[in-house]
Each structure stands twice: as structure tokens, then as C-alpha cells.
Amino acid sequence: MKPHEHHFPARHWKGSRRFFFLPVLIIFGAIILFFIAGIGSIIYLVLTQQAETIRGSWLLLLCGIPFVFIFLTSIIGNLTFRRFGRPMSDIFSAIDAIAEGDLSVRVRENYPRQFGQLARRFNHMVAELERAETQRRNLTADIAHELRTPLHIIQGNLEGILDGVYQPTPEHITNTLDETKLLARLVNDLQTLSLAEAGQLPLHPSTFLIADLVNDLISSFSPQAVSLGIDLRVEISAPSKTISADYDRLDQVLSNLIANAMHHTPRGGSILLKTETTLSGVRVAVQDTGEGISAQDIPFIFDRFWRGSKSRTERTNSGLGLAIAKQLIHAHHGTIEVQSELNVGTKFIIELSDA
């Protein structure tokens, strides 16, 4: 049995098939009755009109026809049910189980031709539904986890001030304010991500030089790079290359990638922001010489609330930056991918089309 494969109890299957094929059985039985009645009428006519010498042979022949017909139709009906009825009844029963909330159900795929393809596509659809439901549950748990910490800190600080445990000093007030800002940023990021995933995030495209965007980013991050002892460099292959996109959203994506690179690049390292033209548009890469990402973590870095540190002690960001970056690039009909090696560095590659 394949992983996650599930078959219903025999009672459930039998009841479903009986209900589904009841009209077919009624019609099939009516046809048999009409046929037998017709054969009976023919027998009656033959027995009343034929001569005595041939009446016996006709009687024997005609009496055997209904039994031969019933035998053949039984075989044909059984084969037809196995070929067409059983796959459909299995799928209908699986649909009933899904309607009741059982997303672990799978149907057998060893059916011939189109029914086998139907079963495989049905199983793929249910697997995607199950994965989406798992992600939804994980998202709910992650949101509860991320909201709980700042709320507890805010509550503790305020209760401590009211109870006289803490003095309302600027330090305590600042700490509380920082937690409210983190909370507000988390809520804003969640709203942005939900709108982007639903395809409802408004974009304001304009035509601009990709070099202008890169130079603005370098100007913004250069002071921070200098203070951290990181060499922030830029390579622009086509300074006159223009692109039609939402300037602010692309700035948000690249700013997040550069900020992440600075966070994971040690003093003395380097970060390269590189642009180059492609046949369909432009490619932008952010490459660092930082700590890198392990191969088992790479498939999950664009997931919500993913962080390299499993302890989640890092609270300077919401953990949604890369998930938002992916959705914003997809909203521009572009692609984003990552290449990384531990203790060597990480490279994020964004490709955008001119169309």
C-alpha cells in the first residue's frame, strides 16, 4: 500500500455502490423482464400455430434462449461493472469521505486507461488539499507563537509598572514600544502576505531604470555595511536597461535580501548586488559570503516563519520576509530561487520579464 493510501471499510463501499447503481439495476432488470415477456409471447404463438411435428423442437429452442440470454448478460454486466462501475463508485465514495473531512483518503490507481488517469489526478488533488490544510494549521500555530511573545512582554511590562515592580522609566517604556512595533510589523506582514497569495495585492507599475533601483539600495545600505565591516559591491551590466514593475515592491524585496545577507555575513565578508540582461528581461542577484544554508533547509526558506535558527530566539524580524519576497516576485510574473552552500555563501536570483 502506498503512503497515505486509505481504503474504506467493506460496509461503506458496498452501501455506496448499491445506492449508486440502483437505477441501473432497475433499468437492467426491466429490460430482462421485457425480453422474457417477448420470448414468452413468441413461444405462445409458436405453440398455437406450428404443426405438431415441429412444435417440440421449437419449444426446446425457445425455452433455452432466456437462460442463455440471462447468462450472457450477467457476464457482460459483471465485466462492465468492473471496468466502469467500480472506479466511479470508488471515487464517489472517496468524495463523500472528503466532504466529511477525511483528507487522507486515496483511491486505487490500477484502473485501465482514462479511469487510471482520473484516479491519479484525483489523488493528486486530494494530496494538494491535504498539504494546504496542513499549511493552514501550521500557519495558525505559527501566528499564535509569534503573537504570544510580544503580547506577554507588553503585558508584563505594563503590569509591572502598575504594580510598582518597574518604574515608568524611558527604558521600560522604550522596550514596550519596541514590542508594539514588532507586533504591528508582524500584522502588516501577514496582511501583505495574505493579499499577495490571494492575488489581491495592488501593484503600481512604472517604467524605470534598473540601475536607479540598485543605486538607491546601495546608498541606503552602504553606511550599515561600513559599520559592520562588510564590503557591499554592485555590478550593473546594462545601465540603460529599463523595466516595468512596481518600484516600491521590488525595493522591498531586494532590501529584505540585502538585510538578510548582512545579518548572516561576518565582518570582512562581502555582498554583491548584480544585474544583467536576459533574453526575456532582467536578472538581479544578491550574493554573499556568509554562513550559507544547509541543503535540507533550502526547500523551506520561502515558507512562512521559517528561520535558520530552530530555537527562534531571533526576534528582530517577523520571519515572513522571504515568503513575502516570493509572493511579490510571483505577482510580477517573475521567479526567485536560491543557491547556497554552508560556510561558503548564499545567492538569491530574481528573474523578471519585460512583458
URRARA-V39061 format. One record per residue. N is the residue number from 1. RES is the residue in three letters. OMEGA is omega in degrees with one decimal (999 if undefined). Layout:
BEGIN
n: <N,N>
res: <RES,RES>
omega: <OMEGA,OMEGA>
END
This chain:
BEGIN
n: <1,2,3,4,5,6,7,8,9,10,11,12,13,14,15,16,17,18,19,20,21,22,23,24,25,26,27,28,29,30,31,32,33,34,35,36,37,38,39,40,41,42,43,44,45,46,47,48,49,50,51,52,53,54,55,56,57,58,59,60,61,62,63,64,65,66,67,68,69,70,71,72,73,74,75,76,77,78,79,80,81,82,83,84,85,86,87,88,89,90,91,92,93,94,95,96,97,98,99,100,101,102,103,104,105,106,107,108,109,110,111,112,113,114,115,116,117,118,119,120,121,122,123,124,125,126,127,128,129,130,131,132,133,134,135,136,137,138,139,140,141,142,143,144,145,146,147,148,149,150,151,152,153,154,155,156,157,158,159,160,161,162,163,164,165,166,167,168,169,170,171,172,173,174,175,176,177,178,179,180,181,182,183,184,185,186,187,188,189,190,191,192,193,194,195,196,197,198,199,200,201,202,203,204,205,206,207,208,209,210,211,212,213,214,215,216,217,218,219,220,221,222,223,224,225,226,227,228,229,230,231,232,233,234,235,236,237,238,239,240,241,242,243,244,245,246,247,248,249,250,251,252,253,254,255,256,257,258,259,260,261,262,263,264,265,266,267,268,269,270,271,272,273,274,275,276,277,278,279,280,281,282,283,284,285,286,287,288,289,290,291,292,293,294,295,296,297,298,299,300,301,302,303,304,305,306,307,308,309,310,311,312,313,314,315,316,317,318,319,320,321,322,323,324,325,326,327,328,329,330,331,332,333,334,335,336,337,338,339,340,341,342,343,344,345,346,347,348,349,350,351,352,353,354,355>
res: <MET,LYS,PRO,HIS,GLU,HIS,HIS,PHE,PRO,ALA,ARG,HIS,TRP,LYS,GLY,SER,ARG,ARG,PHE,PHE,PHE,LEU,PRO,VAL,LEU,ILE,ILE,PHE,GLY,ALA,ILE,ILE,LEU,PHE,PHE,ILE,ALA,GLY,ILE,GLY,SER,ILE,ILE,TYR,LEU,VAL,LEU,THR,GLN,GLN,ALA,GLU,THR,ILE,ARG,GLY,SER,TRP,LEU,LEU,LEU,LEU,CYS,GLY,ILE,PRO,PHE,VAL,PHE,ILE,PHE,LEU,THR,SER,ILE,ILE,GLY,ASN,LEU,THR,PHE,ARG,ARG,PHE,GLY,ARG,PRO,MET,SER,ASP,ILE,PHE,SER,ALA,ILE,ASP,ALA,ILE,ALA,GLU,GLY,ASP,LEU,SER,VAL,ARG,VAL,ARG,GLU,ASN,TYR,PRO,ARG,GLN,PHE,GLY,GLN,LEU,ALA,ARG,ARG,PHE,ASN,HIS,MET,VAL,ALA,GLU,LEU,GLU,ARG,ALA,GLU,THR,GLN,ARG,ARG,ASN,LEU,THR,ALA,ASP,ILE,ALA,HIS,GLU,LEU,ARG,THR,PRO,LEU,HIS,ILE,ILE,GLN,GLY,ASN,LEU,GLU,GLY,ILE,LEU,ASP,GLY,VAL,TYR,GLN,PRO,THR,PRO,GLU,HIS,ILE,THR,ASN,THR,LEU,ASP,GLU,THR,LYS,LEU,LEU,ALA,ARG,LEU,VAL,ASN,ASP,LEU,GLN,THR,LEU,SER,LEU,ALA,GLU,ALA,GLY,GLN,LEU,PRO,LEU,HIS,PRO,SER,THR,PHE,LEU,ILE,ALA,ASP,LEU,VAL,ASN,ASP,LEU,ILE,SER,SER,PHE,SER,PRO,GLN,ALA,VAL,SER,LEU,GLY,ILE,ASP,LEU,ARG,VAL,GLU,ILE,SER,ALA,PRO,SER,LYS,THR,ILE,SER,ALA,ASP,TYR,ASP,ARG,LEU,ASP,GLN,VAL,LEU,SER,ASN,LEU,ILE,ALA,ASN,ALA,MET,HIS,HIS,THR,PRO,ARG,GLY,GLY,SER,ILE,LEU,LEU,LYS,THR,GLU,THR,THR,LEU,SER,GLY,VAL,ARG,VAL,ALA,VAL,GLN,ASP,THR,GLY,GLU,GLY,ILE,SER,ALA,GLN,ASP,ILE,PRO,PHE,ILE,PHE,ASP,ARG,PHE,TRP,ARG,GLY,SER,LYS,SER,ARG,THR,GLU,ARG,THR,ASN,SER,GLY,LEU,GLY,LEU,ALA,ILE,ALA,LYS,GLN,LEU,ILE,HIS,ALA,HIS,HIS,GLY,THR,ILE,GLU,VAL,GLN,SER,GLU,LEU,ASN,VAL,GLY,THR,LYS,PHE,ILE,ILE,GLU,LEU,SER,ASP,ALA>
omega: <-177.7,176.6,179.1,-179.4,-175.1,176.9,-176.8,173.2,-175.7,-177.8,-178.9,-179.6,-175.5,-180.0,-179.6,-179.0,-179.9,-179.3,-175.4,-174.6,178.9,177.3,179.9,179.3,178.4,179.8,-179.7,178.0,178.1,178.5,179.5,179.8,177.3,179.9,179.8,178.2,178.3,177.7,177.9,177.8,178.9,178.8,-179.8,179.7,-178.6,-177.2,-177.8,-173.1,-176.8,178.9,-176.1,-175.6,-177.5,-175.5,-178.2,-179.8,177.3,-179.4,179.7,-179.1,-175.5,177.6,-180.0,-177.1,-179.3,-179.3,175.7,-179.4,179.7,179.5,-179.0,-179.8,177.2,178.7,-179.9,179.2,179.0,178.1,179.5,178.6,179.6,-174.9,-174.0,-173.3,-175.4,177.5,-178.3,179.8,176.3,-178.4,178.9,177.7,177.1,177.3,177.4,179.7,178.2,178.0,178.2,175.0,-179.5,-179.0,176.8,-176.2,173.7,176.6,177.4,-176.5,-176.5,175.9,-175.8,167.0,-172.7,-179.7,174.9,176.5,178.1,-179.9,179.5,178.8,176.8,179.3,178.2,178.8,-179.2,178.1,177.3,176.9,179.2,178.4,178.9,178.9,177.1,177.7,179.5,179.2,178.0,179.0,178.4,178.8,-179.9,179.2,178.4,179.5,-176.5,-179.8,-173.7,-174.5,179.1,179.0,178.0,179.6,179.0,179.9,-179.3,179.3,-178.2,178.0,177.5,177.7,-179.8,-178.7,-180.0,177.9,176.7,171.1,179.7,-179.4,176.7,-179.1,-179.5,178.6,178.7,178.4,178.5,178.6,178.4,178.7,177.1,177.2,177.2,178.8,178.8,179.0,177.8,179.9,179.2,178.9,177.7,178.2,178.5,-178.7,-178.8,177.6,-180.0,-180.0,179.1,-178.8,-177.0,178.8,-178.1,175.9,180.0,-175.9,174.9,179.3,-177.4,176.7,177.9,178.1,178.2,178.8,-179.0,-179.7,176.5,179.1,179.6,179.0,-178.1,-172.9,-177.6,179.4,179.2,179.1,178.9,-179.6,179.5,-179.3,-178.8,179.1,179.8,-175.6,-179.4,174.8,179.9,-175.5,-178.2,-176.7,-178.1,-178.7,177.9,179.3,177.9,-177.1,175.3,-174.6,-175.8,-179.5,175.9,175.8,178.1,-179.3,-176.4,176.9,178.1,-179.8,179.8,178.9,176.5,-180.0,178.7,-178.3,-175.3,178.4,-178.4,176.7,-176.9,178.1,-177.5,175.2,-178.5,173.5,-170.7,174.7,175.8,-178.6,175.4,179.7,-176.0,-177.8,-175.6,176.4,178.6,-178.4,173.2,-174.0,179.4,177.1,-175.8,-172.8,177.8,-178.0,179.6,-176.6,-179.4,178.9,-175.0,-179.5,-173.0,-171.6,177.9,176.9,178.2,174.9,176.2,174.1,178.7,179.2,-178.5,-180.0,178.6,176.5,178.5,-174.7,179.6,177.4,-174.7,-176.0,-178.6,-173.3,-177.9,176.2,178.1,179.5,179.3,-178.1,179.1,177.1,176.8,177.3,175.1,-178.5,177.6,179.3,174.5,179.0,-176.4,172.2,-175.3,175.8,-178.2,177.5,176.7,179.0,-177.6,179.5,173.6,-176.3,179.0,176.4,-179.6,-179.1,176.5,-177.1,999>
END
